Amino acid sequence: MRSEPINESAARQAVERHGLDWHYRHNTASTNADALDYHDLHQREVVAFSEAQSAGRGRRGRQWLSPFARNIYCTIGITKEIPANRQGLLSIVTGLALCRALRQSADAAISLKWPNDVLSDGRKLGGILIESRPLGDDRFFFAIGFGLNIHMDADELTGISQPATSLEQIAVSQIDRTQVLTTSIDSVIDSIRAFESDAVQDLVSEFERFDAFHGCPVEVVTSDNRIAGVNRGITADGRLQLETEHGIEVHSAAEISLRVASE
């Protein structure tokens, strides 16, 4: 499978147009850690990117497969004023921004699985991991990390523990990895900066249109239980609404995993 190092000059220019610093490595443990460390040292917003990660993580500490120069491993480190009870919405804002960018890049159907998976035809294309540092008065520095499968073939994808795909597998034309990266960075930064708490209802409605399993039978998996129900979308603070035989239950992303009922 071919490797395609990004055009670093083009990526740097895209980042600096937004007023952020650019932090690039060939190899790193984690771009989220890079962005957090960079902010601790320089007190600057930054985009951290690496061609490979040795300790890339998904949600709940899951390892993220990270071959060299074939996927996207990126973290946008950005300051945002947002009430703590609205922070769960940032993964929704980020997911929707990536959906728009990927549809533009690949002209393919892209959807979301709450709270932070990017899908195509029910297969995982990417994921989001957000970490934060409090700065006081509802201001936080957020490390908004996202990984996207770009150049991975069918054999490699079968080695992943869940159904997965890559942009190259679903696109109708050749994929330019640098263009996918810069379009994604533009979309996420613009969306995070524009998001305000009074626009929550619009966000909830847009998520419903992209939600791969809205209205579908699902299971909520906790550390010691599985709860069956129907996915009824999200609340105004980004929690999942699950319709069960006992009524509507609300679940936080920190507590559970979501599975399609047939899985």
matplotlib code that plots the C-alpha trace (Angstrom):
import matplotlib.pyplot as plt

x = [0.0, 1.4, 2.6, 1.9, 3.6, 1.6, 2.7, 3.9, 4.1, 0.5, -0.6, 1.3, -0.2, -3.7, -3.2, -1.5, -4.4, -6.4, -3.8, -2.7, 0.8, 1.9, 3.5, 4.7, 6.4, 7.2, 6.5, 4.9, 3.3, 0.0, -0.9, -3.3, -0.4, 1.7, -1.0, -1.5, 2.2, 2.7, 0.0, 1.5, 4.8, 3.8, 0.3, -0.6, -3.3, -1.8, -2.4, -0.4, 0.1, 2.1, 2.7, 2.5, 1.6, 3.0, 0.4, -2.6, -5.8, -9.5, -12.2, -11.9, -8.2, -8.6, -5.6, -5.8, -4.0, -1.5, 0.7, 3.2, 2.0, -1.2, -3.9, -4.5, -3.5, -4.2, -5.1, -6.5, -5.6, -7.9, -9.2, -13.0, -15.3, -18.1, -20.1, -18.9, -22.3, -22.1, -18.7, -20.2, -21.4, -17.9, -17.5, -20.8, -19.6, -16.4, -18.1, -20.4, -17.5, -15.6, -18.7, -18.9, -15.2, -15.1, -18.2, -16.4, -13.1, -14.5, -18.0, -19.2, -22.0, -20.6, -22.5, -21.9, -22.3, -22.8, -20.7, -17.5, -17.3, -17.2, -18.8, -19.4, -22.0, -21.9, -18.1, -15.7, -13.8, -12.5, -12.8, -12.6, -11.0, -11.2, -9.3, -9.1, -7.3, -9.4, -8.3, -10.9, -14.3, -15.7, -12.6, -10.8, -8.0, -9.3, -7.2, -9.6, -8.0, -9.2, -8.0, -9.1, -8.4, -7.1, -4.9, -5.7, -6.6, -9.2, -6.7, -5.5, -9.0, -10.0, -7.4, -9.3, -11.6, -14.7, -16.1, -13.9, -13.2, -10.9, -11.5, -9.6, -12.0, -15.2, -14.1, -15.0, -11.7, -8.1, -7.7, -5.2, -4.2, -3.0, -6.3, -8.3, -6.2, -6.4, -10.2, -10.8, -8.7, -10.6, -14.0, -13.3, -11.6, -14.4, -17.1, -15.6, -15.1, -18.6, -20.4, -22.4, -24.7, -27.8, -27.4, -27.8, -31.2, -29.8, -26.8, -29.2, -31.2, -28.2, -26.8, -30.1, -29.6, -26.2, -26.9, -26.3, -28.6, -31.3, -34.5, -32.8, -32.7, -29.4, -27.8, -26.1, -23.2, -22.0, -19.3, -21.7, -24.9, -26.5, -29.6, -31.7, -33.7, -34.2, -31.9, -33.9, -31.1, -29.3, -30.2, -29.3, -26.1, -25.1, -26.2, -27.9, -31.7, -32.5, -36.2, -36.7, -39.7, -39.5, -39.5, -36.7, -33.3, -30.4, -26.8, -23.5, -20.7, -18.3, -20.3, -21.2, -20.6, -23.3, -23.9, -26.3, -28.7, -27.6, -23.9]
y = [0.0, 3.4, 6.0, 9.6, 12.1, 15.3, 18.5, 20.2, 23.6, 23.6, 22.2, 24.9, 27.6, 26.3, 26.3, 29.7, 31.3, 30.5, 32.1, 28.7, 27.4, 24.3, 21.3, 18.5, 15.2, 12.2, 10.0, 10.7, 8.9, 10.9, 14.2, 15.0, 14.8, 17.0, 19.7, 19.7, 19.8, 22.6, 24.7, 24.1, 25.3, 28.2, 29.1, 29.0, 27.4, 24.8, 22.1, 19.0, 16.5, 13.3, 10.9, 8.0, 7.4, 4.8, 5.4, 6.6, 6.2, 6.1, 6.5, 4.7, 4.0, 1.8, 1.7, 3.3, 1.6, 4.2, 3.2, 5.7, 8.4, 6.7, 8.0, 11.2, 11.7, 15.3, 17.3, 20.9, 22.6, 25.5, 27.8, 28.0, 29.5, 27.0, 25.9, 22.6, 21.1, 21.8, 20.3, 17.0, 18.9, 19.6, 16.0, 16.5, 19.9, 18.2, 15.1, 17.2, 19.4, 16.3, 14.9, 18.1, 18.0, 14.4, 14.6, 17.4, 15.5, 12.1, 12.7, 9.8, 9.2, 10.0, 9.6, 9.7, 7.2, 8.9, 10.2, 10.3, 7.8, 8.8, 6.1, 5.2, 2.5, 1.5, 1.0, 3.0, 5.6, 7.7, 8.7, 11.7, 12.1, 15.3, 16.2, 19.6, 21.8, 24.3, 28.0, 29.5, 31.2, 28.6, 28.9, 25.7, 24.6, 21.7, 19.1, 18.0, 14.9, 13.0, 10.0, 9.2, 6.1, 7.3, 4.8, 1.3, -1.7, -4.4, -6.8, -4.3, -3.3, -6.8, -6.8, -4.1, -5.4, -3.7, -3.2, -0.4, 1.3, 3.9, 7.0, 5.4, 2.4, 4.6, 7.6, 7.8, 9.5, 9.6, 10.9, 13.7, 13.2, 16.8, 18.1, 16.0, 17.2, 20.9, 20.8, 19.0, 21.5, 24.4, 22.8, 21.9, 25.2, 27.3, 25.1, 25.1, 28.9, 29.6, 27.3, 29.1, 27.7, 29.5, 27.4, 24.1, 23.2, 23.7, 21.4, 18.7, 18.9, 18.7, 15.7, 13.9, 14.1, 12.6, 10.1, 6.6, 4.9, 7.4, 5.6, 2.2, -0.6, -0.3, -1.5, 0.7, -1.2, -0.2, -1.9, -4.4, -4.3, -4.1, -2.0, -2.5, 0.3, 2.7, 5.6, 8.8, 11.2, 13.6, 16.1, 19.7, 18.8, 16.0, 12.9, 10.0, 9.5, 5.8, 4.7, 1.6, -0.3, 1.9, 5.2, 7.5, 7.0, 9.5, 8.4, 10.2, 9.3, 8.9, 6.0, 3.8, 2.4, 2.3, -0.8, -1.6, -4.2, -6.8, -6.6]
z = [0.0, -1.0, 1.5, 0.8, 3.1, 3.3, 1.7, 4.9, 3.4, 2.3, 5.6, 7.5, 5.4, 6.0, 9.8, 10.0, 8.1, 11.2, 13.5, 15.0, 15.3, 13.3, 15.1, 12.7, 13.5, 11.4, 14.4, 17.8, 20.7, 20.5, 18.7, 21.6, 24.0, 21.6, 21.5, 25.3, 25.9, 23.4, 25.0, 28.5, 27.2, 24.9, 25.8, 22.1, 20.0, 17.8, 15.2, 16.0, 13.2, 12.8, 10.0, 12.5, 16.2, 18.5, 21.2, 19.3, 21.3, 20.6, 23.1, 26.5, 25.8, 22.8, 20.5, 17.1, 14.2, 12.9, 9.9, 8.5, 6.0, 5.0, 7.4, 9.2, 12.8, 13.8, 16.9, 16.9, 20.1, 20.5, 23.3, 23.7, 26.3, 26.9, 30.0, 31.4, 30.9, 27.2, 26.5, 25.3, 22.3, 21.0, 19.7, 17.9, 16.4, 15.4, 13.9, 11.8, 10.6, 9.5, 7.7, 5.6, 4.9, 3.9, 1.7, -0.1, -0.4, -1.4, -2.7, -0.6, 1.9, 5.4, 8.7, 12.5, 15.3, 18.6, 20.2, 18.1, 15.3, 11.6, 9.4, 5.8, 5.0, 8.7, 8.7, 10.8, 8.8, 11.6, 15.3, 17.6, 21.0, 22.9, 26.0, 27.9, 30.3, 32.4, 32.1, 34.4, 33.9, 31.6, 29.3, 28.3, 26.1, 24.1, 22.3, 19.6, 18.1, 15.0, 13.1, 9.6, 7.5, 4.1, 2.3, 3.8, 1.7, 2.4, 3.9, 6.4, 7.3, 8.1, 10.9, 12.8, 15.6, 14.1, 10.6, 9.1, 5.8, 4.3, 2.2, -0.7, -0.6, -0.9, -3.0, -6.6, -7.6, -6.3, -2.8, -2.0, 1.6, 2.1, 0.7, 3.0, 6.0, 5.1, 4.3, 7.6, 9.6, 8.0, 8.7, 12.3, 13.4, 11.7, 13.3, 16.8, 16.7, 15.4, 17.8, 20.5, 23.2, 21.8, 18.5, 20.3, 18.7, 15.2, 16.1, 17.5, 14.3, 12.1, 14.0, 13.5, 9.7, 10.0, 12.7, 11.2, 13.7, 14.5, 15.2, 15.1, 17.7, 19.6, 22.8, 25.4, 27.0, 30.4, 32.5, 33.9, 31.8, 28.3, 27.8, 24.7, 23.2, 20.3, 19.5, 19.8, 19.2, 21.6, 24.3, 24.3, 26.2, 23.8, 25.8, 24.2, 24.4, 24.6, 24.4, 26.5, 27.7, 30.8, 28.9, 27.8, 29.5, 29.0, 28.9, 29.0, 26.6, 29.5, 30.9, 27.9, 24.5, 21.8, 19.7, 16.9, 18.2, 15.7, 16.7]

ax = plt.figure().add_subplot(projection="3d")
ax.plot(x, y, z, "-o")
ax.set_aspect("equal")
plt.show()
